[in-house]
Amino acid sequence: MKNNDKASISLKKIVCISIILIFLLSVGVMAGNVQVRNVKIVLSSGYEMDVLTTKTSIKDILNENHIVLLEDEKVSPDTTEELSDNNTITITKESEEEVEVSEKVEKSTDVTTEDILSNYSTIVEKIVVEKEEIPFKTITKDVTSGSGKKQDRVVQKGINGIKEITYKVKYQNDEEIEKTKISEKVIKEPVDKIIEVRTQQVTTRGGSRTTYNGGKWTYSASELDLLCAITAQECNSSYEGALAVITTACNRTQSSSWRRYGSDPLSQYKAPSQFCYSIDNHWRKRLNGNYPSYVKQAVIDALNGKRNHTYLSFRAAGYHSGEIIGGNVYFNSL
């Protein structure tokens, strides 16, 4: 091999080695220019997290750490800006005033990627719907009259209501860290418990203590209210209709066929399978004056001797032949 050829080969080797060295130096310079930052992110809940990143864009840093802004949240600096010198990103609610976060002087420590990952966990937000009972109220009504021993009587049972509450709940490491009520809706109204305080009555076989003098019956206030409630349930369309009902009970007290059920109108009302008192409980809702005033007047007039027919029985109109008064048909056959 000639000396010129050897010289040419040596020159090529030197050039190649120089190019490799220049490339390695460029890579080293580029690597030296990449700065790893320790960035503090303050969430709107107050939770603080420290992360290591080589990025400077606020948007890139949030995406890198899987942090999604809610509609009512804002970030400082803005997502379009670069990281500020204090290496802090603050997320707040739009309705809240921005709070300046002062820089903390911390001792320099060696932080590894494993340490950061072990201390970081994703915040999970869920919509949770819960049902709660609405306690019923207890209402006590005093309907006592005169002297005597008092007794309580439940005329309406109490039932709890139900309401549905929607919450926004945030979890971290499967633990609840924040719970905010969004809405509340009542899906079942509570029913009040109603207790009546009554004067305990001394009853006869017919179930009522009354006085009868000169063709007139006298009852206590609670018994009169019961008479009116039963009368109104049988017919409350008019004064004449109500008077016809109570007249039937009064007529029966004078009949040898019906007198076995009682010698006064209330006893007749309470007779088995005759009036609504023993057939259903709809009359209860009319107690305590829940009936027209003309019904009470018709009952009082009948107790004082007024009558508007001589019949002993009645049915709803259309179920029997006879005289129709106030929507009922009256007759004497059994």
C-alpha angles and dihedrals in degrees: 000000000000124000091242091058092050091051091050092053093049091051092053091051091052092049092050093048090049092052091050092050092049090051093049091048091051092051091049091051092049092048090049091054093055106094123202110214131200102221126190117214117195112198124211089252089062094253113140126207132182119213136179116228142160091207125098101189113099091216092051092049092051092047091047089057095042094244114155120192117230122225093259096045131090132188132222119238093034119252089250092059135079125250113281126232093263091062091225130134116192125196117195140168113264090233092055126079116251112258120212111232111214119220115254122218107227132178114257111254134172109257120192128200090246090057091052094047092048092053096044124081131166119255110231121203122202137177108231125191117201131183122219132185120244107216115232121238125240115226119192119200121194109215097159119140126195124341127316142092115319125224134186121232126187107223096171128026119228120241125191118237127222130230129188118220124192118207135184105221129188121205132192122183086356090299124119111244102166135019124185126182112231104176144348128209131181109223097174125026117222120247116227120237109233122203123185121205106212137178108252108245129215102230136200127212089281091055100245138088108219142155122227120197131159094348093310130112122212121200136180118259093258092049092049089051089052091049090052093047092052092044092050091050091053093045132346100156095104146349092259092049092051092045090052091055096050090041089060091056091047092049091053092057087064096045121095088213095055104027091091087075093060146307096244135052096252092053088051090050090054095049113124115271094351109098132016091268092081097028102058141346099243091110090067092074089061095057121112094041099308093146136081117281092239089062090059090046091051091051093048091047092051092049087053092054106273117139134176100190143012099229126125102201141035141181135187110288112272097034098081142013120255141081116334116220121170096340097314128096116226127206143149105231116102 
